[in-house]
Amino acid sequence: MLRCNNNTGLCTTLVKRPDNTICPGGRCQSGECKTKHPLFTSCPAHTNTCKVLLYDPVNGTCTNEVKKLERTTCPGGTCKTGVCRAAAQCPTECPTHEDVCKAWECNLATGACTVEVIKPDKTSCNASGVNGTCRNGSCISNARDLCANMICQPHKELCKAWVCDADTGSCTIEANKPDKSPCTGWELGGGCCLGGACLAVDPPVSGPCMTYVWNKTICAFTPKPEPVGKTCDGGVCNSAGACIPFRDPCANTTCPPHKDVCKAWKCDANTSNCTIVVNKPDKSPCNQEGDGTCCIAGECLAAMPPAPGPCMTHVWNQSICGFTPKPENDGKICNASGIINGTCNNGSCISNLRPGPCTNTICPPHKELCKAWVCNADTGSCTIEVNKPDKSPCTGMELGGGCCFAGACLAIDPPVSGPCMTNAWDPATCSWRQVNKPDKSPCPGFESGGCCVAGGCLAVDPPVSGPCMTNAWDPATCTWALAKPKPDGTSCSGGICTAGVCGPTPKCPSPCPVWECNNSTNQCSREVTKPDKSPCTGFESGGCCFAGACLAIDPPVSGPCMTNAWDPATCTWAVAKPVPDGKLCSDGNTCTAGDACKAGTCTGNATAADGTQCTSGGCIGTCNNSKCGQPMMCP
């Protein structure tokens, strides 16, 4: 490519483009467009934590081994000449340098403040009474700062930038953007600056349970697992983003029958154990009383048959948990309203009379509940009074059920059912039917507690609790709840209650903060420990009792803009609170100025222009987006 000749002002100087610059069909290598191998791809991590592998587009392999920057953090220390060395303990602050534009920093290898660094250019300084700004480690008068208000134009290369030359005040210094700065123009995903070149980063191959998203902060694709339980090829996704075969945890579990006939045990998929109680489906047969019982909402209830007819009865059908009609045999003699000595035909009572005066006659109801009018075949009028069939139901009885007997409606009194029985009227048999109440139903008549079992009321005696224990009857479960100690100090025969035991009244002095009374001697003679988390003194921060010892509780690290407060009630440090906005602080960033607290965070109110020199970790770099970027020089 051509570059401007500063002597002539013309673009006549031919220079090679940087390696890995995009060219038609490939990348630039030593001034030539190479197309032999694919574009940049991700490389695996180096086995040495202080080295990285870079892709070599010439041979298509990750063989370029590069040492990480000095003082890069590694497990247990920092990198030095490509080796992870243990970090030395550094002091909190280093002493002030005698030169106003220089500073002492800690040497991580020795733990001493022996590293001399140059303060960032444009740092305010005062030397010999003259106000100025630091430049290359010297305090220069502000009048000589040629780059004070210079804003350089963007570079045409995505990963390069123009920097102002402090000697000329012109943007003539070409610098690489910090590595991992995002760059655009890639179709296959993300792009990052590395060594001043924009390199493509291809995403890893996604799976049914794992996708990858571009993270421009670290200039890499980060994994994003699909939701746990999402179906995949023949299985489900787990939390690690893998597709595992689906297995029914209850496939080989057979639950035993439940003691209640209308309930069942169900397998818990979380434990593969039968621990879930469910109701059997409504209308499931339960056979508690023989024919005519069904499960409804988990209870076994009796079903009553419909009223029979002269030619129709009803039988219990266990498959549908209900009664189904059953016609009497055809030809059976029957009597019905207006029919005397008829015959049954397909469940209906048919008159045997030939067509005559009563063929279309419908007689009115009789005023007597158990009598009926029948048509007189000689006259065609309803003048014959007959009795209804015995056991025909009749209404109007105050005491419950009623049945016809010899033309009279007789009341059938319900039997005495007891506290664990109920009565139900059965019109099919013209009688009362007794049904047991559900087991464990509470029943009266006992001072302690009583429960229904198979229709009988049984007493449930409370456990022996003693004078300092209490029992409570639980009617919901028909059991006695676990006995609980009465409050300490409750009077009992011969003394007071202590931890559920009746003992003599102590005569110890009060209070006994760390001694316990010996009831046999009535003296405070046994030392006891205070409860854990009891507050104790002797520490500047906070202290609590644990196993009889007073331990210090250090406050959490809260930062320069947060405060901590000790809560003796809970023996913990309360949640850190922000200090008032405007309090001066230091955010540790040399690319910002006027640092002050705001909403608990230390932030700079002014930022240096991109390209301004800065220091980070003892190295000199340039500001980029208010952060100290790629180091250019390390002392």
C-alpha positions in Angstrom: 0.0 0.0 0.0 1.1 3.6 -0.4 1.9 5.9 2.5 2.4 9.7 2.5 5.9 11.0 2.1 6.4 13.7 4.8 9.1 15.4 2.7 7.0 15.8 -0.5 3.4 15.5 0.9 2.6 12.9 -1.8 1.5 9.3 -1.3 4.6 7.7 -3.0 6.0 5.5 -0.3 5.3 1.8 -0.9 5.0 -0.2 2.4 3.8 -3.7 3.2 0.4 -4.1 4.9 0.5 -5.6 8.3 0.4 -9.4 8.5 -3.1 -10.9 8.7 -4.7 -7.9 7.0 -7.6 -9.1 4.9 -6.9 -9.4 1.2 -9.1 -10.9 -1.7 -9.5 -14.6 -0.7 -7.1 -14.6 2.2 -4.7 -12.7 4.5 -1.5 -10.7 4.0 1.7 -12.4 5.0 5.1 -10.6 4.4 3.5 -8.3 1.8 1.8 -11.2 -0.1 -1.9 -12.3 -0.1 -1.9 -15.9 1.2 -4.9 -18.1 0.6 -3.5 -21.5 1.6 -5.2 -21.8 4.9 -8.6 -20.7 6.4 -9.0 -17.5 8.4 -8.2 -17.1 12.1 -9.8 -19.7 14.4 -9.8 -20.2 18.1 -6.8 -21.9 19.7 -6.7 -24.1 22.8 -5.4 -22.9 26.1 -1.6 -23.3 26.6 -0.6 -25.7 29.3 1.6 -22.9 30.8 -0.8 -20.3 32.3 1.8 -17.6 31.5 1.8 -18.3 27.7 -0.9 -18.3 25.0 -1.1 -20.1 21.6 -1.9 -18.0 18.5 -3.1 -19.1 15.1 -0.5 -19.2 12.3 -2.4 -18.5 9.1 0.6 -19.5 7.0 0.7 -23.2 8.1 -2.9 -23.3 9.5 -2.0 -24.4 13.0 -1.9 -23.0 16.5 1.9 -23.0 16.8 2.7 -19.4 17.6 3.7 -19.4 21.3 3.6 -15.9 23.0 4.5 -15.0 26.5 1.9 -13.1 28.5 2.7 -9.6 29.7 4.9 -9.2 32.8 2.9 -9.1 36.1 -0.1 -10.8 34.5 -2.0 -12.6 37.3 -1.6 -16.4 37.3 -2.7 -19.0 39.9 -0.8 -18.1 43.1 1.2 -15.3 41.7 2.1 -13.3 38.6 3.8 -14.0 35.2 7.5 -13.2 34.8 9.4 -14.1 31.5 6.6 -16.6 30.7 6.8 -18.4 34.1 4.2 -18.1 37.0 6.0 -17.0 40.1 4.7 -16.7 43.6 3.5 -13.2 44.5 5.3 -11.4 47.3 3.4 -9.5 49.9 3.3 -5.8 49.1 2.6 -2.9 51.4 -0.7 -1.1 51.2 0.9 2.1 50.0 4.4 2.9 48.6 6.2 6.1 49.7 6.0 9.3 47.7 8.7 9.7 45.0 10.9 12.8 45.2 10.1 13.6 41.6 6.5 15.0 41.3 6.0 13.2 37.9 7.3 9.8 39.1 6.0 7.3 41.6 7.2 4.2 43.5 5.3 0.9 42.9 5.7 -2.5 44.5 7.9 -5.1 43.0 5.8 -8.2 43.0 8.9 -10.4 43.0 10.4 -8.9 46.1 7.5 -7.2 47.9 9.4 -3.9 48.1 8.6 -0.5 46.6 11.5 -0.5 44.1 9.7 -0.1 40.8 9.9 3.5 39.5 7.1 4.4 37.2 6.4 7.6 35.2 3.1 9.3 36.0 0.7 9.6 33.0 1.2 12.5 30.7 -1.0 15.5 31.5 -1.0 14.7 35.2 -1.1 18.0 37.1 2.2 18.9 38.8 4.0 21.8 40.5 7.8 22.0 40.3 9.6 25.0 41.8 6.4 26.9 42.1 5.5 26.5 38.4 2.1 24.8 37.6 2.3 22.4 34.7 1.6 18.9 33.5 3.8 15.7 33.5 5.3 14.7 30.2 7.6 11.7 29.9 8.3 11.9 33.6 9.1 15.7 33.7 6.9 18.5 34.9 6.5 20.8 31.9 4.7 24.2 32.0 1.2 24.1 30.6 2.0 26.6 28.0 4.3 24.1 26.3 1.7 21.2 26.1 1.1 21.0 22.3 -1.3 18.0 22.6 -3.5 19.5 25.3 -6.6 19.9 23.1 -5.7 17.6 20.2 -8.3 15.0 19.1 -6.8 12.6 16.5 -8.9 11.4 13.6 -9.8 7.7 13.4 -7.3 5.4 11.6 -8.5 3.7 8.5 -7.2 0.4 9.9 -9.8 -1.0 12.3 -7.1 -2.0 14.9 -4.8 1.0 14.7 -5.1 4.5 16.1 -3.4 7.9 15.6 -1.7 9.3 18.7 -0.6 13.0 19.1 3.2 13.6 19.0 4.0 15.8 22.0 7.0 17.3 20.3 5.1 18.5 17.2 1.4 18.6 18.4 0.4 16.5 15.3 -1.3 13.1 15.2 1.6 11.3 13.4 2.3 8.4 15.8 0.6 5.2 14.7 -0.2 2.8 17.5 -2.0 -0.5 17.8 -5.4 -0.6 19.5 -5.3 -2.8 22.7 -5.5 -6.5 22.1 -9.1 -7.9 22.3 -10.6 -4.6 21.2 -13.7 -5.5 19.1 -13.6 -5.0 15.3 -16.3 -5.4 12.8 -16.7 -6.8 9.2 -16.8 -10.5 9.9 -19.6 -12.7 8.5 -18.8 -15.7 10.7 -19.2 -14.2 14.1 -16.9 -12.0 16.1 -13.6 -10.2 15.4 -10.9 -8.9 17.7 -7.7 -6.9 17.4 -4.5 -8.8 18.0 -1.2 -7.1 17.3 -2.9 -4.3 15.4 -4.7 -6.7 13.0 -8.4 -7.5 13.0 -8.8 -11.3 13.3 -11.9 -13.4 12.9 -13.0 -15.6 15.8 -15.2 -18.5 14.6 -17.8 -19.9 17.0 -17.5 -23.4 18.3 -19.8 -26.1 17.0 -23.1 -25.8 18.9 -25.0 -28.9 20.1 -28.7 -29.6 20.9 -28.2 -28.5 24.5 -25.4 -25.8 24.0 -25.2 -22.6 22.0 -22.5 -19.9 21.9 -22.9 -16.2 22.1 -20.3 -13.5 21.3 -18.8 -11.8 24.3 -17.0 -8.6 23.1 -15.6 -8.0 26.6 -13.3 -11.0 26.4 -13.3 -11.2 22.6 -14.5 -14.8 22.6 -17.6 -16.9 22.3 -19.0 -18.0 25.7 -21.1 -21.1 26.1 -24.8 -20.8 26.9 -26.5 -24.0 28.0 -30.1 -24.6 27.0 -32.7 -24.8 29.8 -32.5 -27.9 32.0 -35.1 -30.5 31.0 -35.4 -29.3 27.3 -35.9 -32.3 25.1 -33.0 -33.3 22.8 -32.2 -36.3 20.6 -33.6 -39.1 22.6 -33.1 -37.4 26.0 -33.1 -34.2 28.0 -30.6 -31.4 28.5 -28.8 -31.2 31.9 -27.2 -28.2 33.6 -23.8 -28.8 31.9 -25.4 -28.4 28.4 -25.2 -32.1 27.6 -27.9 -34.3 26.2 -28.4 -37.2 28.5 -30.7 -40.2 27.8 -34.1 -39.9 29.4 -34.8 -42.4 32.1 -38.1 -42.7 34.0 -37.1 -42.7 37.7 -40.2 -44.6 38.6 -40.1 -47.2 35.8 -39.1 -50.0 38.1 -41.0 -48.9 41.2 -44.1 -50.8 42.2 -46.1 -49.0 45.0 -47.8 -51.1 47.7 -51.6 -50.7 48.4 -52.6 -47.9 50.7 -54.4 -48.7 54.0 -57.3 -46.5 52.9 -59.3 -48.3 50.2 -59.9 -45.0 48.3 -56.3 -43.7 48.4 -53.2 -45.0 46.7 -49.4 -44.5 46.9 -47.7 -42.8 43.9 -44.0 -42.8 43.0 -42.1 -39.5 43.5 -40.0 -38.9 40.4 -37.4 -37.0 42.5 -36.7 -39.9 44.9 -38.0 -43.0 43.1 -39.9 -43.8 46.3 -43.7 -44.2 46.9 -44.2 -41.2 49.2 -47.0 -39.3 47.4 -50.6 -40.1 48.5 -53.3 -39.5 45.9 -57.0 -40.2 45.7 -58.3 -43.1 43.6 -60.4 -41.9 40.6 -64.0 -41.0 41.5 -66.5 -44.0 41.1 -63.7 -46.5 41.8 -65.3 -49.5 43.7 -64.3 -49.8 47.3 -66.5 -52.7 48.6 -66.4 -51.4 52.1 -70.1 -52.3 52.6 -70.4 -54.8 49.7 -72.4 -53.8 46.6 -73.3 -50.1 46.4 -70.1 -48.3 47.4 -67.9 -45.9 45.5 -64.8 -43.8 46.0 -65.7 -40.0 45.9 -62.9 -37.5 46.6 -60.9 -40.1 48.4 -63.8 -41.3 50.6 -65.8 -44.6 50.3 -69.5 -43.6 50.1 -72.6 -45.7 49.7 -74.8 -45.3 46.6 -78.6 -45.8 46.9 -80.6 -47.6 44.1 -83.5 -45.9 42.4 -87.1 -46.8 43.4 -88.2 -50.1 41.9 -91.2 -50.5 39.5 -93.7 -53.3 39.2 -91.7 -54.8 36.3 -88.3 -53.2 36.9 -85.6 -53.7 39.5 -82.0 -52.3 39.7 -78.8 -54.2 40.3 -75.4 -53.0 41.3 -72.9 -52.6 38.4 -69.4 -52.5 39.8 -67.8 -51.6 36.5 -69.6 -48.2 36.4 -70.0 -48.0 40.2 -73.8 -47.5 39.8 -77.1 -49.3 39.6 -78.4 -50.5 36.2 -82.0 -51.4 35.4 -83.0 -55.1 35.2 -86.5 -55.9 33.8 -88.6 -58.6 35.4 -89.3 -61.6 33.4 -91.9 -61.0 30.7 -95.3 -62.5 31.6 -94.9 -61.9 35.3 -98.2 -60.7 36.9 -98.1 -57.0 37.8 -100.2 -54.2 39.2 -99.6 -50.6 38.2 -101.5 -47.3 38.2 -104.8 -48.1 36.5 -103.7 -51.7 35.8 -104.9 -54.8 37.8 -103.4 -58.2 37.1 -101.4 -57.0 34.1 -98.3 -58.7 32.8 -94.7 -57.5 32.5 -93.4 -56.9 29.0 -89.8 -55.5 28.6 -89.9 -53.8 32.0 -93.4 -52.3 31.7 -96.7 -53.4 33.2 -99.2 -54.0 30.4 -102.9 -54.4 30.9 -104.4 -57.8 29.9 -107.8 -56.3 29.2 -109.1 -56.2 25.7 -109.9 -52.8 24.2 -113.0 -51.5 25.9 -114.3 -48.6 27.9 -111.0 -48.3 30.0 -108.6 -48.5 27.1 -107.7 -44.7 27.1 -108.8 -43.9 30.6 -106.2 -42.3 33.0 -107.3 -42.3 36.6 -106.5 -39.4 38.9 -104.3 -39.8 42.0 -106.0 -41.0 45.1 -106.0 -38.6 48.1 -104.7 -41.5 50.2 -100.9 -41.9 49.6 -101.1 -45.7 49.5 -104.3 -46.2 47.5 -105.2 -45.8 43.8 -108.2 -45.5 41.6 -108.7 -48.2 38.9 -111.0 -48.0 35.9 -114.2 -50.0 36.1 -114.3 -52.0 32.8 -118.1 -52.1 32.9 -118.6 -48.4 33.2 -115.3 -46.9 32.0 -115.1 -44.8 35.1 -112.4 -44.7 37.8 -114.6 -46.0 40.6 -112.6 -49.0 41.9 -110.3 -48.3 44.9 -107.3 -50.5 45.3 -104.2 -50.6 47.6 -100.8 -49.7 46.2 -98.3 -52.6 46.3 -96.7 -53.1 49.7 -93.3 -51.3 50.1 -94.3 -48.6 47.6 -92.6 -45.4 48.9 -94.9 -42.8 50.3 -94.0 -39.2 51.4 -95.0 -36.8 54.1 -93.5 -38.7 57.1 -91.8 -36.5 59.6 -89.5 -39.2 61.0 -87.7 -40.0 57.7 -88.9 -42.8 55.4 -92.3 -44.2 54.7 -93.7 -47.3 53.0 -97.2 -48.6 52.0 -98.5 -51.6 53.9 -102.1 -52.9 53.2 -103.0 -49.5 51.8 -101.6 -47.5 54.7 -98.5 -45.2 54.8 -96.4 -46.3 57.7 -93.4 -44.4 59.1 -90.1 -46.3 59.4 -88.0 -44.8 62.2 -84.3 -44.7 61.6 -82.3 -47.0 63.9 -80.0 -45.6 66.6 -76.8 -45.2 64.7 -74.3 -44.2 67.3 -71.5 -41.6 66.9 -69.7 -43.5 64.1 -72.7 -44.6 62.0 -75.0 -42.7 59.6 -78.5 -43.8 58.3 -79.6 -43.7 54.7 -83.1 -44.5 53.4 -83.2 -47.3 50.8 -86.5 -47.0 48.8 -85.8 -50.3 47.1 -86.1 -52.3 50.3 -88.3 -49.7 52.1 -85.8 -49.7 55.0 -83.0 -47.7 56.6 -79.4 -48.7 55.8 -76.6 -48.0 58.2 -73.2 -46.8 56.8 -70.0 -46.5 58.7 -68.4 -43.1 59.0 -64.9 -42.9 57.6 -62.2 -44.3 59.8 -60.4 -41.7 62.0 -63.5 -39.5 62.2 -63.5 -37.9 65.7 -66.3 -39.2 68.0 -67.4 -37.8 71.4 -67.8 -39.5 74.7 -64.2 -39.7 75.9 -62.4 -37.2 78.1 -59.2 -37.7 76.1 -59.7 -38.5 72.5 -61.8 -40.9 70.4 -61.8 -42.1 66.8 -64.1 -44.0 64.6 -62.8 -47.4 63.5 -65.0 -49.8 61.4 -68.1 -48.0 62.8 -67.1 -48.1 66.4 -65.9 -45.3 68.6 -62.6 -46.2 70.2 -60.8 -44.3 72.9 -57.2 -43.1 72.2 -55.4 -42.6 75.5 -52.8 -39.8 75.7 -49.2 -40.7 76.3 -47.8 -40.4 79.8 -46.5 -36.9 79.9 -45.6 -36.0 83.6 -46.4 -32.9 85.5 -44.1 -30.7 83.3 -45.3 -31.9 79.9 -48.5 -31.1 77.9 -50.5 -33.2 75.4 -52.7 -31.8 72.7 -55.4 -33.8 70.8 -55.3 -33.4 67.0 -58.8 -34.2 65.6 -57.5 -33.9 62.0 -55.3 -37.0 62.4 -57.1 -38.6 65.4 -53.9 -38.8 67.4 -52.2 -37.1 70.3 -49.6 -34.6 69.2 -46.1 -35.0 70.6 -45.9 -33.9 74.2 -44.1 -30.6 74.7 -42.4 -29.2 77.8 -44.2 -26.6 79.9 -42.5 -23.3 80.1 -39.5 -23.2 82.5 -40.6 -21.8 85.9 -44.1 -23.4 85.8 -45.1 -24.6 89.3 -45.3 -28.3 89.8 -45.7 -30.6 92.9 -42.6 -29.9 95.1 -40.9 -27.4 92.8 -40.8 -25.8 89.4 -40.5 -27.2 85.8 -37.1 -27.0 84.1 -36.8 -28.5 80.5 -39.9 -30.6 81.1 -38.7 -32.1 84.5 -40.2 -31.2 87.9 -37.4 -30.3 90.4 -36.9 -28.3 93.6 -37.1 -24.6 93.5 -33.6 -23.2 93.0 -32.2 -20.8 95.6 -29.4 -19.4 93.5 -28.5 -15.7 93.3 -29.8 -14.0 90.2 -28.7 -13.5 87.6 -26.3 -16.4 86.8 -24.9 -15.4 83.4 -22.2 -18.0 83.1 -23.1 -20.4 86.0 -25.8 -23.0 86.3 -27.6 -23.9 89.5 -26.9 -27.3 91.1 -30.3 -28.3 92.5 -28.7 -30.7 94.9 -26.8 -27.9 96.7 -28.8 -24.9 95.6 -25.6 -23.2 94.6 -24.3 -21.8 91.3 -21.5 -24.3 90.9 -21.5 -25.6 87.3 -20.1 -23.4 84.6 -22.0 -23.4 81.4 -21.4 -21.7 78.0 -23.4 -18.9 76.7 -25.5 -19.6 73.6 -23.7 -19.3 70.2 -24.0 -15.9 68.7 -24.2 -14.2 72.1 -22.3 -10.8 71.7 -19.0 -10.5 73.4 -16.6 -7.6 73.8 -12.8 -7.1 73.4 -12.7 -6.6 69.6 -12.7 -3.3 67.7 -15.0 -4.7 65.0 -17.5 -7.3 66.3 -17.4 -10.4 68.5 -19.6 -13.4 69.1 -19.6 -16.4 71.4 -19.0 -19.8 69.7 -18.6 -23.0 71.7 -17.8 -20.9 74.8 -15.1 -18.8 73.1 -15.3 -15.1 72.0 -14.4 -14.9 68.3 -13.8 -11.8 66.2 -16.0 -11.3 63.2 -14.2 -9.3 60.6 -16.3 -6.8 58.5 -16.6 -7.6 54.8 -14.6 -5.7 52.3 -16.8 -2.8 51.3 -14.7 -0.5 49.2 -14.0 3.3 49.6 -17.6 4.3 49.0 -19.4 1.8 51.3 -19.7 1.5 55.1 -20.2 -1.4 57.4 -22.3 -1.5 60.6 -22.2 -4.2 63.4 -25.5 -5.7 64.4 -25.2 -7.2 67.9 -28.7 -8.6 67.7 -27.8 -11.1 65.0 -24.0 -11.1 65.6 -23.3 -10.2 62.0 -22.3 -7.2 59.9 -25.2 -5.5 58.4 -25.4 -5.0 54.7 -22.9 -2.3 53.6 -24.5 1.1 52.9 -23.2 3.8 50.5 -21.4 6.8 51.9 -22.8 10.3 50.9 -22.3 11.2 47.3 -19.4 13.5 46.6 -17.0 12.0 49.1 -13.5 12.0 47.5 -12.0 8.6 46.5 -9.7 6.9 44.1 -10.9 4.5 41.4 -7.3 3.4 40.6 -7.8 4.4 36.9 -5.3 7.0 35.7 -7.5 7.7 32.7 -10.1 9.5 34.9 -9.9 12.5 37.2 -12.0 14.2 39.9 -12.9 10.8 41.5 -15.8 10.9 43.9 -18.4 8.5 45.4 -21.7 8.2 43.7 -24.3 5.6 44.8 -21.7 3.6 46.5 -19.3 3.5 43.5 -16.1 5.4 43.0 -16.2 7.1 39.6 -14.3 9.8 37.8 -16.1 12.9 36.7 -13.7 13.7 33.8 -12.0 11.3 31.4 -8.7 11.7 29.4 -8.8 11.8 25.7 -8.1 8.5 23.9 -4.4 8.1 23.2 -3.4 9.9 26.4 -0.5 8.1 28.2 -1.4 6.2 31.4 0.1 3.7 33.8 -1.3 0.3 34.7 0.6 -2.3 36.8 3.8 -0.3 36.5 3.6 -0.2 32.6 3.0 2.8 30.4 0.1 2.6 28.0 -2.5 4.8 26.4 -6.1 5.7 27.4 -8.9 4.1 25.4 -12.5 4.6 26.3 -11.5 5.9 29.8 -9.4 2.8 30.4 -5.6 2.3 30.3 -5.1 0.0 27.4 -2.2 -1.9 25.7 1.1 -1.2 27.5 3.7 0.3 25.3 6.6 0.2 27.8 7.3 -1.4 31.1 10.3 -0.3 33.3 
